[in-house]
Each structure stands twice: as structure tokens, then as C-alpha cells.
């Protein structure tokens, strides 16, 4: 990616040096936190009409974020962003986040007539206290809807390259854009409605809802990439697709030596994640990301 002229986001909170969360409760994927994995078009239309988004597609009406196994929301420790970020990784993260802010703010103004409230991105090492409870680096980057913030240990990008075989700057940017996609879902009220529906469902049905939500975030990452094609270089799209393939539920279960159990999937298969990332990237339209109405994921 060519980010030389991209403006860095100021919404970075440097929490490295804190050691919260190392031995605390791990947040289950797809419940209390929305990690790397509602219907946007319905959400946009519903908000414009003053209606409940998921009521329009027959989901249970409700509010509130969180799920089974998640502690009560707590106020995240806040620090002012440093006046200048240090290191290549920091600057890269700040530029990618700045690009998502610019892109989604323009889309929100065009379609909703209002700006997007931007999320903060917390950089941490080892463990962190979030609005969704304590977490450690082993769970990967995540978005907490309770405080509407992204949490990232930059060492994950080394794991993505070495352990998962998905190197490259666009692979890392896709991860950030995916988490910002969850912020879009939360701002539109979709995440809270999905979580409400999941709590009213059995485990298999709840996981199926989570898969659709995560695939939508992949698609939204693709929409962001479509509107930033001027930043992409040859091979970048392939990097993103390799990353999507590497973190599919089926691929991760196979690498762990486990028997494939589709009912336990929470983020989607490798093929599904690649397909929805491509869908958003090719169209650049949020109505493409209608994973809840899609018959084929």
C-alpha cells in the first residue's frame, strides 16, 4: 500500500506498558467482543425511516450489548494519544485508521446526512482492560461495542505473517478495516440487535448469526478498500484474500487438528470470508453487504 500522503488518525490511544488482562477472563468470540470476522442496507434504510433495523427483517427488537460469559461493561482506562507515534508499525496503523475515518465519514454524510462518530483504537501489549472486560493478546484484535473502541496488539501482524502465512501491509489493513466494520454495525444499531437475537437463540442459531455478522464486517472492509484503490499496489488484493483465507473457521480448526464442526463456526469459512471481502471490494456498495438476506454465504 502507498500511504505516503495519507493523514494519520489522532484517535489512537497508546496503552502499551499497562499490564491489565493478562490473567483475566477471555472474551468468547462472537459474544462480548466482535473480533476478526445485521444488515447494513436495512440498517441505513431503517435509520432513515426512524425504525428498528432488525425489526424490518423479523429479528427480535431490543437494545444492549454483551452476551453470555461477558463481564459487566466497565469504563476502559483512557489515555491521551501521544503527540507523535513511534515506529513504522504505529504510523502504518494510524494512517490506515485515518483512511477508514475519511472513507466512512463520507459515506455516512452521503447516505445519512450526518458524520460518523469515529472509534478510538487502543494499542496494547500482552493484556488490556476494555469496556467488555479483560482481554489478552492471544485472542487477537477485537472491537468492543460496549465502549465502541478497537483493541490491537500490533504483534498480531507478526503472527498473521509467520503463523498464518498471510504477510503484507494490505493483509494488516484488512484486519483493521474489519474491526472498523464492526463499529459501523454498532453505530447503526445492528450489533445490539444481533446480540439480542443471539441471546434468544440456541448455540447453533446464535453462531449462525455471528457468522453473518462477521462476514458482513469482511464485506465492509472490502467496501473501504474499493474506495481506496488509489492506495493499493500490485499484489495487495491477493494479500488481503490470503489473510481472509488464513483466518477462516474451517482452516483454523484443521490447523488445530480438530474435527470440523460447522455448527461451532462463528466467523465463517475461508471461502466465505474471501467471497464477502471480494464482494465489497468489487462493488464498493454497502447494499452488497446484505449477509442476513443472502441465501448463499
Phi and psi in degrees as a GROMACS rama.xvg file:
@    title "Ramachandran Plot"
@    xaxis  label "Phi"
@    yaxis  label "Psi"
@TYPE xy
-105.577  98.1846  UNK-2
-108.217  16.5234  UNK-3
-56.1007  -39.6672  UNK-4
-98.5592  4.65585  UNK-5
-80.967  137.635  UNK-6
-78.133  137.698  UNK-7
-76.6937  140.718  UNK-8
-71.7974  146.134  UNK-9
-95.7699  2.41976  UNK-10
-93.807  44.5317  UNK-11
-107.644  128.576  UNK-12
-111.322  116.214  UNK-13
-88.5642  105.772  UNK-14
-114.518  18.5099  UNK-15
-68.2381  138.216  UNK-16
106.448  -25.8536  UNK-17
-73.7799  148.545  UNK-18
-123.174  34.4786  UNK-19
-76.1052  146.691  UNK-20
89.3026  -6.01939  UNK-21
-58.374  -41.0725  UNK-22
-112.244  15.4896  UNK-23
-88.5543  -169.886  UNK-24
-68.0135  133.872  UNK-25
-87.1612  134.849  UNK-26
-84.05  129.448  UNK-27
-71.2135  137.747  UNK-28
-61.0082  130.398  UNK-29
88.0277  -3.45333  UNK-30
-109.725  -89.6902  UNK-31
-73.1066  -27.5896  UNK-32
-126.759  157.872  UNK-33
-111.982  100.484  UNK-34
-95.0183  -176.912  UNK-35
-68.5963  108.086  UNK-36
-143.305  114.446  UNK-39
-62.7349  -46.4911  UNK-40
-63.0882  -39.5043  UNK-41
-66.9119  -39.7555  UNK-42
-61.0761  -43.7417  UNK-43
-63.7087  -48.4418  UNK-44
-61.6828  -44.1354  UNK-45
-62.1522  -42.2567  UNK-46
-66.4379  -37.7416  UNK-47
-64.5584  -32.546  UNK-48
-91.9735  -3.00317  UNK-49
74.5196  27.1708  UNK-50
-112.379  165.287  UNK-51
-75.2195  123.125  UNK-52
-53.7322  -53.1166  UNK-53
-78.2644  -15.4735  UNK-54
-63.9226  -27.0648  UNK-55
-74.2243  -16.8663  UNK-56
-118.936  23.0322  UNK-57
80.3729  12.004  UNK-58
-84.7494  165.097  UNK-59
-70.56  133.556  UNK-60
-75.8058  143.018  UNK-61
170.835  171.874  UNK-62
-136.915  173.492  UNK-63
103.137  141.929  UNK-64
-120.186  150.101  UNK-65
123.226  166.318  UNK-66
-155.484  -174.588  UNK-67
-56.953  136.922  UNK-68
83.4573  6.32168  UNK-69
-106.913  135.401  UNK-70
-68.7319  166.027  UNK-71
-62.3179  139.361  UNK-72
-55.6156  138.531  UNK-73
-128.757  154.248  UNK-74
-69.8246  125.786  UNK-75
-70.6745  146.373  UNK-76
-67.1211  127.097  UNK-77
-111.981  140.83  UNK-78
-134.166  153.359  UNK-79
-70.3128  145.328  UNK-80
-63.6957  141.77  UNK-81
-64.353  150.343  UNK-82
-61.9313  -29.1798  UNK-83
-146.75  130.306  UNK-84
-79.8818  149.765  UNK-85
-110.146  141.981  UNK-86
87.0077  156.898  UNK-87
-64.1494  -42.3295  UNK-88
-59.7714  -46.4546  UNK-89
-60.4243  -46.8304  UNK-90
-65.4642  -38.4216  UNK-91
-62.2352  -47.9137  UNK-92
-59.9636  -43.9696  UNK-93
-64.24  -36.8504  UNK-94
-71.6449  -41.6537  UNK-95
-63.8368  -44.1266  UNK-96
-61.89  -40.7097  UNK-97
-60.9128  -37.6478  UNK-98
-65.7108  -40.3631  UNK-99
-65.2569  -37.7983  UNK-100
-62.7554  -46.9251  UNK-101
-62.2207  -44.5672  UNK-102
-67.6448  -51.4295  UNK-103
-73.7954  -29.0637  UNK-104
-62.7485  -41.8134  UNK-105
-65.1051  -42.3992  UNK-106
-65.8963  -39.4068  UNK-107
-65.4838  -42.329  UNK-108
-65.106  -38.222  UNK-109
-68.9623  -39.5802  UNK-110
-102.231  -25.5071  UNK-111
-117.214  -8.64695  UNK-112
70.1992  23.9606  UNK-113
-151.642  157.141  UNK-114
-76.3481  159.899  UNK-115
-87.1636  127.406  UNK-116
-69.5561  119.504  UNK-117
-79.2637  143.663  UNK-118
-82.285  156.267  UNK-119
-92.0502  149.585  UNK-120
-113.838  119.276  UNK-121
-94.7251  120.613  UNK-122
-90.6622  127.515  UNK-123
-140.087  168.793  UNK-124
-129.97  126.976  UNK-125
80.7621  -65.5778  UNK-126
-151.982  163.342  UNK-127
-157.386  149.061  UNK-128
-95.6  121.031  UNK-129
-116.097  175.017  UNK-130
-66.3526  -12.4149  UNK-131
-101.825  5.15026  UNK-132
117.311  -167.733  UNK-133
-86.1301  147.23  UNK-134
-145.429  158.949  UNK-135
-127.081  170.35  UNK-136
-62.9861  -24.1133  UNK-137
-62.4914  -19.9942  UNK-138
-88.4082  -3.80717  UNK-139
81.3946  179.824  UNK-140
-60.9286  146.815  UNK-141
-152.517  161.182  UNK-142
-115.02  131.323  UNK-143
-104.781  112.338  UNK-144
-69.4439  -21.3852  UNK-145
-65.5754  -37.3702  UNK-146
-113.442  0.207748  UNK-147
56.263  49.5794  UNK-148
-135.079  151.274  UNK-149
-96.467  143.345  UNK-150
-125.095  131.077  UNK-151
-146.661  124.739  UNK-152
-98.1841  114.4  UNK-153
-61.9463  -15.7373  UNK-154
-64.6808  -16.9258  UNK-155
-59.5362  -32.3173  UNK-156
-67.0834  -31.2404  UNK-157
-67.2082  -41.2712  UNK-158
-63.2644  -41.6175  UNK-159
-59.1031  -38.4598  UNK-160
-77.258  -49.3746  UNK-161
-84.0681  -47.5011  UNK-162
-81.9802  -36.0432  UNK-163
-104.791  -2.73071  UNK-164
66.4406  34.0542  UNK-165
-129.921  71.2534  UNK-166
-78.8985  171.455  UNK-167
116.432  151.056  UNK-168
-71.0871  -33.7629  UNK-169
-72.8053  -28.7194  UNK-170
-60.3211  -44.6427  UNK-171
-67.115  -39.6081  UNK-172
-64.3751  -37.4868  UNK-173
-59.5036  -40.5772  UNK-174
-61.3605  -46.1585  UNK-175
-63.3692  -45.2429  UNK-176
-64.4959  -32.9549  UNK-177
-62.4829  -45.2235  UNK-178
-66.4025  -37.2287  UNK-179
-64.8099  -32.5577  UNK-180
-58.4175  -37.5084  UNK-181
-65.5715  -32.4859  UNK-182
-65.5737  -40.2742  UNK-183
-58.5798  -45.3737  UNK-184
-60.7233  -40.0159  UNK-185
-68.923  -43.8029  UNK-186
-61.4897  -36.6158  UNK-187
-78.7479  -4.73357  UNK-188
84.8275  2.81951  UNK-189
-73.5363  -41.8555  UNK-190
-60.5342  -43.6908  UNK-191
-63.2758  -39.4918  UNK-192
-68.7766  -39.1244  UNK-193
-64.8295  -42.6078  UNK-194
-64.0408  -37.7968  UNK-195
-62.1941  -44.364  UNK-196
-65.3888  -35.9545  UNK-197
-66.3858  -38.5635  UNK-198
-66.7999  -25.0756  UNK-199
-90.0565  1.26881  UNK-200
-110.572  165.763  UNK-201
-75.1971  171.739  UNK-202
-56.9682  -45.8664  UNK-203
-65.1839  -44.0529  UNK-204
-66.7376  -38.7184  UNK-205
-64.058  -41.1781  UNK-206
-64.447  -37.7397  UNK-207
-63.0263  -38.7331  UNK-208
-65.0195  -41.1224  UNK-209
-61.7245  -41.4455  UNK-210
-58.9294  -45.7256  UNK-211
-64.3357  -36.6828  UNK-212
-68.1124  -42.4876  UNK-213
-67.0498  -40.5498  UNK-214
-65.3868  -33.0245  UNK-215
-64.188  -40.506  UNK-216
-63.4332  -35.4387  UNK-217
-62.7514  -43.9897  UNK-218
-62.8152  -41.6863  UNK-219
-64.8801  -33.8421  UNK-220
-62.2059  -37.9832  UNK-221
-66.5623  -38.2276  UNK-222
-60.2662  -44.3061  UNK-223
-58.216  -45.3534  UNK-224
-64.0304  -38.4092  UNK-225
-57.8014  -41.9928  UNK-226
-81.4412  4.07261  UNK-227
-131.321  34.3339  UNK-228
-62.1033  -24.5503  UNK-229
-67.4719  -16.685  UNK-230
-90.2892  -14.1472  UNK-231
-83.5656  146.379  UNK-232
-118.062  164.132  UNK-233
-53.7953  131.65  UNK-234
94.3459  -13.1544  UNK-235
-64.0663  -45.2812  UNK-236
-61.6178  -40.3786  UNK-237
-62.2872  -36.2307  UNK-238
-61.3718  -44.937  UNK-239
-63.5318  -41.2091  UNK-240
-66.9259  -37.0744  UNK-241
-63.2562  -38.9434  UNK-242
-65.2082  -44.0415  UNK-243
-61.2652  -39.1547  UNK-244
-67.5604  -39.5567  UNK-245
-67.0681  -26.4948  UNK-246
-109.838  19.4309  UNK-247
-68.6249  147.931  UNK-248
-57.9471  -42.0963  UNK-249
-66.4614  -41.118  UNK-250
-64.1878  -42.5681  UNK-251
-66.2717  -39.3135  UNK-252
-66.3074  -40.1763  UNK-253
-64.4361  -42.1871  UNK-254
-64.9462  -30.3438  UNK-255
-81.2074  -3.12017  UNK-256
76.1484  18.3003  UNK-257
-94.0251  157.309  UNK-258
-73.1656  136.204  UNK-259
-63.6144  129.269  UNK-260
-133.201  88.1186  UNK-261
-56.0107  -30.421  UNK-262
-67.6722  -18.0051  UNK-263
-91.5538  -7.28915  UNK-264
-63.2247  138.053  UNK-265
-122.624  -14.1491  UNK-266
-122.659  -14.1195  UNK-267
106.253  157.558  UNK-268
-73.1747  168.16  UNK-269
-59.1729  -43.7663  UNK-270
-63.0456  -40.2117  UNK-271
-66.9505  -42.7033  UNK-272
-64.9217  -41.1408  UNK-273
-64.9471  -41.5388  UNK-274
-62.8288  -43.8629  UNK-275
-77.0461  -30.9947  UNK-276
-62.3989  -44.3481  UNK-277
-65.0145  -38.1331  UNK-278
-59.725  -46.8667  UNK-279
-67.1442  -38.5731  UNK-280
-67.0774  -38.5669  UNK-281
-74.1827  -38.4633  UNK-282
-93.2402  -38.1938  UNK-283
69.6936  12.8998  UNK-284
-111.677  132.447  UNK-285
-68.3371  -24.4989  UNK-286
-71.3201  -12.1519  UNK-287
-67.8664  -25.7362  UNK-288
-88.4609  36.6392  UNK-289
-87.4646  66.9703  UNK-290
-70.3204  -24.6955  UNK-291
-74.7606  -26.6985  UNK-292
-94.7223  -9.07997  UNK-293
-70.4204  131.894  UNK-294
-78.9104  -30.698  UNK-295
-118.944  120.207  UNK-296
